[in-house]
């Protein structure tokens, strides 16, 4: 079979990589075309459905990187909370499909998050859904225009894209129009054959993170009202395509919200710890920059000693005794020991021990004095 590709590419068609961007694969690498006479088709040969086969290349495992999805969700939560907004997790009770009207060789497209490679619901779609629900609830035009904006003015409620909180399972679905392609000369009737059209959907049970935050000028009551409309719209009207036949129904999932909240708290703690460690490292580098070469070497020896429990003075005393330094450097190291031992009340030039050889601090002091005297 001849494919409309460059010669090198047609001889080695790529396969979908599990950790790759599923959206790029779905939109850009469709390779089940068939040439019939002078045209290309994906209609199949009656025994196989090329479109369905292509869709199923996306249903053999969850799509999206777990680490990237979690990182994006936590970043979105921090943004919303930092702007005094509100966020919630909603789980699909039925299959959910978004971007169905987008152009694609299989006739029905799909909305892929540009960086996560997973299905998502654009904030603009959510805003339209919430705004429509608010009008059904009888909100005044003045309030609706203020919160959701008009053709000439941006709204004060900022509704973010809804993103998954974990890798997403996809499934193949099918719609079967019975009366496609009819005209006045050839009207619809029961004698017509149905035309199955496969399309890609998000599996039921998938959870998404929704966020709403103020752009400026709202009250807390405004935000609570928008969140209420969002929850009701997702539960009763649904989101995405084909909501009239039961697709896209969501319910709030407080259990998963609590889990994300814990993750956010742990993430903040890890980030704060990292910030502290980086600050301490910078301070250490600045302090070391002001040290003499011997002082820097002493500090490095202390940091890298095999037994962290060994006293600093003991580690450096042993290093001087082993001949680590000589000349003026040895005297400088001995002076460091003198300063540290005096600070810890370990500097003893006399002893009360009957057997002076058993007084460790006394013997070390005498040895350091000899080093200070150049011995």
C-alpha positions as CSV (number, residue, x, y, z in Angstrom):
1,X,0.0,0.0,0.0
2,X,1.3,3.5,-0.9
3,X,1.0,6.1,1.9
4,X,1.1,9.9,1.4
5,X,4.3,10.2,3.4
6,X,8.0,10.8,2.6
7,X,9.7,7.7,1.3
8,X,11.9,7.3,4.4
9,X,9.0,7.7,6.8
10,X,6.7,5.3,4.9
11,X,9.3,2.5,5.1
12,X,9.4,2.6,8.9
13,X,6.2,3.9,10.4
14,X,6.4,4.8,14.1
15,X,4.4,3.0,16.7
16,X,2.8,4.8,19.6
17,X,5.1,5.1,22.6
18,X,3.3,4.7,26.0
19,X,5.1,7.6,27.6
20,X,4.7,9.8,24.5
21,X,2.2,12.6,23.9
22,X,-1.0,10.8,23.1
23,X,-2.6,13.9,21.6
24,X,0.2,14.3,19.0
25,X,-0.1,10.7,18.0
26,X,-3.9,10.9,17.6
27,X,-3.8,14.2,15.7
28,X,-0.7,13.8,13.6
29,X,0.2,10.2,13.0
30,X,-2.9,8.6,11.6
31,X,-1.6,5.8,9.4
32,X,-4.6,3.6,8.5
33,X,-5.5,5.4,5.3
34,X,-6.1,3.2,2.2
35,X,-5.8,4.2,-1.4
36,X,-8.8,3.4,-3.6
37,X,-8.3,4.3,-7.2
38,X,-7.3,8.0,-7.1
39,X,-8.5,8.8,-3.6
40,X,-7.7,8.0,0.0
41,X,-10.2,6.5,2.4
42,X,-10.5,5.2,6.0
43,X,-13.9,3.7,5.5
44,X,-12.6,0.1,5.7
45,X,-13.4,-2.9,3.5
46,X,-16.5,-4.2,5.2
47,X,-14.5,-6.8,7.2
48,X,-12.6,-4.2,9.3
49,X,-13.2,-0.7,10.5
50,X,-10.0,1.4,10.0
51,X,-11.3,4.3,12.1
52,X,-12.1,2.0,15.0
53,X,-8.7,0.4,14.8
54,X,-7.0,3.8,14.9
55,X,-9.0,4.9,17.9
56,X,-8.1,1.7,19.8
57,X,-4.4,2.5,19.6
58,X,-5.3,5.0,22.4
59,X,-7.3,2.6,24.6
60,X,-4.5,0.1,25.5
61,X,-3.3,1.9,28.5
62,X,-3.8,5.2,30.5
63,X,-2.5,8.3,28.8
64,X,-0.5,11.1,30.4
65,X,2.5,11.1,32.7
66,X,1.6,10.6,36.3
67,X,4.4,12.9,37.6
68,X,3.6,15.7,35.1
69,X,-0.1,15.5,35.8
70,X,0.4,15.6,39.6
71,X,2.8,18.5,39.3
72,X,0.4,20.5,37.1
73,X,-2.5,19.8,39.5
74,X,-0.5,20.9,42.5
75,X,0.7,24.0,40.6
76,X,-2.9,24.9,39.7
77,X,-4.0,24.4,43.3
78,X,-1.3,26.7,44.6
79,X,-2.2,29.3,42.1
80,X,-5.9,29.2,43.0
81,X,-5.3,29.3,46.7
82,X,-2.8,32.1,46.3
83,X,-5.4,34.2,44.5
84,X,-8.1,33.5,47.1
85,X,-10.0,31.2,44.7
86,X,-11.6,27.9,45.1
87,X,-11.0,24.5,43.6
88,X,-12.7,21.1,43.7
89,X,-12.4,17.6,42.2
90,X,-15.2,16.2,40.2
91,X,-15.4,12.6,39.0
92,X,-17.2,11.5,35.8
93,X,-20.1,9.3,36.5
94,X,-20.5,8.5,32.8
95,X,-18.3,8.6,29.8
96,X,-17.0,12.0,28.9
97,X,-16.0,13.4,25.6
98,X,-14.5,16.8,24.7
99,X,-13.5,18.3,21.4
100,X,-15.8,16.1,19.4
101,X,-16.3,18.8,16.7
102,X,-12.6,19.2,15.9
103,X,-11.5,18.1,12.5
104,X,-9.9,14.7,12.3
105,X,-9.7,11.8,9.8
106,X,-11.9,9.6,12.0
107,X,-14.6,12.3,11.6
108,X,-14.7,13.1,15.4
109,X,-11.8,14.9,17.1
110,X,-10.7,15.1,20.7
111,X,-9.5,17.9,22.9
112,X,-6.0,17.1,24.2
113,X,-4.1,19.2,26.8
114,X,-1.2,20.7,24.8
115,X,1.5,19.8,27.4
116,X,0.0,16.9,29.4
117,X,-1.1,14.8,26.5
118,X,-4.4,13.9,28.3
119,X,-8.0,14.9,27.8
120,X,-9.1,18.2,29.5
121,X,-11.9,20.7,29.4
122,X,-11.0,24.2,28.3
123,X,-11.8,27.0,30.7
124,X,-13.8,28.8,28.0
125,X,-16.1,25.8,27.7
126,X,-16.6,25.6,31.4
127,X,-17.3,29.4,31.6
128,X,-20.0,29.1,28.9
129,X,-21.5,26.1,30.7
130,X,-21.6,27.9,34.1
131,X,-22.9,31.1,32.6
132,X,-25.7,29.3,30.8
133,X,-26.6,27.5,34.0
134,X,-26.6,30.8,36.0
135,X,-29.1,32.3,33.6
136,X,-31.3,29.3,34.0
137,X,-31.1,29.9,37.7
138,X,-32.5,33.4,37.1
139,X,-29.4,35.5,37.8
140,X,-29.7,39.0,36.6
141,X,-28.0,40.1,33.4
142,X,-26.0,42.7,35.4
143,X,-24.5,40.0,37.7
144,X,-23.9,37.6,34.8
145,X,-22.1,40.2,32.7
146,X,-20.0,41.3,35.7
147,X,-18.9,37.8,36.5
148,X,-18.6,36.2,33.1
149,X,-18.0,39.2,30.9
150,X,-19.5,40.5,27.6
151,X,-18.3,40.8,24.1
152,X,-16.5,44.0,25.0
153,X,-15.5,43.4,28.6
154,X,-13.7,40.5,30.4
155,X,-15.5,38.9,33.3
156,X,-14.3,39.2,36.9
157,X,-14.5,35.4,37.6
158,X,-11.5,33.5,36.1
159,X,-12.4,29.9,35.4
160,X,-9.3,27.7,34.6
161,X,-9.0,24.7,32.4
162,X,-10.1,21.4,34.1
163,X,-7.3,19.0,34.1
164,X,-7.1,15.3,35.2
165,X,-5.5,14.5,38.5
166,X,-4.1,11.1,37.3
167,X,-3.4,9.3,34.0
168,X,-6.6,8.8,32.1
169,X,-8.2,5.7,30.6
170,X,-9.7,6.1,27.2
171,X,-12.3,4.0,25.4
172,X,-13.8,3.6,22.0
173,X,-17.5,4.4,21.6
174,X,-19.8,4.5,18.6
175,X,-22.7,6.5,17.3
176,X,-25.0,5.0,14.6
177,X,-27.0,7.5,12.5
178,X,-29.7,5.6,10.6
179,X,-30.6,8.4,8.2
180,X,-27.4,9.9,7.0
181,X,-27.1,11.5,3.5
182,X,-30.8,11.7,2.7
183,X,-32.3,14.2,0.4
184,X,-35.8,15.1,-1.0
185,X,-35.2,12.7,-3.9
186,X,-34.0,10.0,-1.5
187,X,-35.8,10.5,1.8
188,X,-34.9,8.7,5.1
189,X,-36.6,5.4,5.8
190,X,-36.3,2.1,7.7
191,X,-34.8,0.5,4.6
192,X,-31.6,2.5,5.0
193,X,-28.5,0.8,6.5
194,X,-27.1,2.3,9.7
195,X,-23.7,4.0,9.5
196,X,-21.6,3.3,12.6
197,X,-19.2,6.1,13.5
198,X,-16.6,5.4,16.1
199,X,-15.2,8.1,18.4
200,X,-12.8,8.4,21.4
201,X,-14.2,9.0,24.9
202,X,-12.8,9.3,28.4
203,X,-13.8,6.4,30.6
204,X,-16.3,6.8,33.5
205,X,-14.6,7.3,36.8
206,X,-12.0,9.8,35.6
207,X,-11.4,12.7,38.0
208,X,-10.7,16.3,37.0
209,X,-9.5,19.3,38.9
210,X,-11.7,22.5,38.4
211,X,-10.5,25.9,39.6
212,X,-12.2,29.3,39.9
213,X,-10.4,32.4,41.1
214,X,-11.2,36.1,41.2
215,X,-9.7,38.4,38.6
216,X,-10.4,41.4,40.8
217,X,-13.4,43.1,42.5
218,X,-15.3,40.0,43.5
219,X,-16.6,39.3,47.0
220,X,-16.3,35.9,48.8
221,X,-20.1,35.5,48.1
222,X,-19.4,35.9,44.4
223,X,-16.9,33.1,44.4
224,X,-19.1,30.8,46.4
225,X,-22.0,31.5,44.0
226,X,-19.9,30.7,40.9
227,X,-18.7,27.4,42.6
228,X,-22.3,26.5,43.3
229,X,-23.3,27.0,39.7
230,X,-20.3,25.0,38.6
231,X,-21.2,22.1,40.8
232,X,-24.9,22.1,39.8
233,X,-24.1,22.5,36.1
234,X,-21.7,19.5,36.2
235,X,-24.2,17.3,38.1
236,X,-27.3,18.2,36.2
237,X,-26.4,19.4,32.8
238,X,-23.0,17.8,32.2
239,X,-19.9,19.0,30.4
240,X,-18.4,18.3,27.0
241,X,-20.3,16.8,24.1
242,X,-23.4,14.6,23.9
243,X,-24.7,15.7,27.3
244,X,-28.3,15.3,26.0
245,X,-27.8,11.5,26.0
246,X,-26.1,11.2,29.4
247,X,-22.4,11.9,28.6
248,X,-20.3,14.1,30.8
249,X,-22.2,13.9,34.1
250,X,-19.9,14.7,37.1
251,X,-20.2,14.5,40.9
252,X,-18.1,16.3,43.4
253,X,-15.4,14.0,45.0
254,X,-14.5,15.3,48.4
255,X,-12.4,12.2,49.2
256,X,-10.0,12.8,46.3
257,X,-10.0,16.5,47.1
258,X,-8.8,15.7,50.6
259,X,-6.1,13.5,49.1
260,X,-4.9,16.3,46.8
261,X,-5.0,18.7,49.8
262,X,-2.6,16.4,51.6
263,X,-0.3,16.2,48.6
264,X,-0.3,20.0,48.4
265,X,0.6,20.3,52.0
266,X,3.4,17.8,51.6
267,X,4.6,19.5,48.5
268,X,4.7,22.9,50.3
269,X,6.7,21.3,53.1
270,X,9.2,19.8,50.7
271,X,9.5,23.1,48.9
272,X,10.1,25.0,52.1
273,X,12.7,22.5,53.1
274,X,14.4,22.8,49.8
275,X,14.4,26.6,50.1
276,X,15.9,26.4,53.6
277,X,18.6,24.0,52.4
278,X,19.4,26.2,49.4
279,X,19.6,29.3,51.7
280,X,21.9,27.4,54.1
281,X,24.1,26.3,51.2
282,X,24.4,29.9,50.0
283,X,25.2,31.1,53.5
284,X,27.8,28.4,53.8
285,X,29.4,29.3,50.5
286,X,29.5,33.0,51.5
287,X,31.0,32.0,54.8
288,X,33.6,29.8,53.2
289,X,34.5,32.6,50.8
290,X,35.7,34.7,53.8
291,X,37.8,31.8,55.2
292,X,41.5,31.3,54.8
293,X,42.5,28.1,52.8
294,X,43.2,26.3,56.1
295,X,39.8,27.2,57.5
296,X,38.0,26.1,54.4
297,X,39.9,22.8,54.5
298,X,38.9,22.3,58.1
299,X,35.3,23.0,57.3
300,X,35.3,20.6,54.4
301,X,36.9,17.9,56.7
302,X,34.2,18.4,59.3
303,X,31.4,18.2,56.7
304,X,32.8,15.0,55.1
305,X,33.9,13.1,58.3
306,X,32.9,9.5,58.1
307,X,31.3,9.5,61.6
308,X,29.0,12.5,61.9
309,X,28.8,12.0,65.6
310,X,32.5,12.5,66.1
311,X,33.2,16.0,67.8
312,X,34.6,18.5,65.4
313,X,37.6,19.2,67.6
314,X,38.5,15.5,67.8
315,X,38.4,15.2,64.0
316,X,40.7,18.1,63.4
317,X,43.0,17.2,66.4
318,X,43.5,13.8,64.8
319,X,44.1,15.4,61.4
320,X,46.8,17.7,62.8
321,X,48.4,14.7,64.6
322,X,48.5,12.7,61.4
323,X,50.5,15.4,59.7
324,X,47.8,17.0,57.6
325,X,49.4,20.4,57.9
326,X,52.9,21.7,58.5
327,X,54.5,25.0,59.2
328,X,52.3,28.1,59.4
329,X,49.3,26.1,58.3
330,X,49.8,23.7,61.2
331,X,49.9,26.6,63.6
332,X,46.7,28.1,62.2
333,X,44.9,24.7,62.6
334,X,46.2,24.5,66.2
335,X,44.9,28.1,66.8
336,X,41.5,27.0,65.5
337,X,41.5,24.1,68.0
338,X,42.5,26.4,70.8
339,X,39.5,28.7,70.0
340,X,37.0,25.9,69.7
341,X,38.2,24.1,72.9
342,X,38.0,27.3,74.9
343,X,34.5,28.0,73.6
344,X,33.5,24.5,74.9
345,X,35.4,24.8,78.2
346,X,37.7,22.0,77.1
347,X,40.9,24.0,77.3
348,X,42.8,22.8,80.4
349,X,46.4,24.0,81.0
350,X,46.3,22.3,84.5
351,X,44.8,19.2,85.8
352,X,43.4,17.8,89.1
353,X,43.8,14.2,88.0
354,X,46.2,12.1,90.1
355,X,47.2,10.4,86.9
356,X,47.4,13.3,84.3
357,X,47.7,10.8,81.5
358,X,44.0,10.0,81.9
359,X,42.9,13.6,81.5
360,X,42.2,13.8,77.8
361,X,41.4,17.6,77.6
362,X,44.6,18.4,79.6
363,X,46.8,16.2,77.4
364,X,45.2,17.7,74.2
365,X,45.8,21.2,75.5
366,X,49.4,20.5,76.2
367,X,49.9,19.0,72.7
368,X,48.2,22.0,71.0
369,X,50.4,24.4,72.9
370,X,53.4,22.6,71.5
371,X,52.0,22.9,68.0
372,X,51.4,26.6,68.6
373,X,55.1,26.9,69.6
374,X,56.1,25.4,66.3
375,X,57.0,22.0,67.7
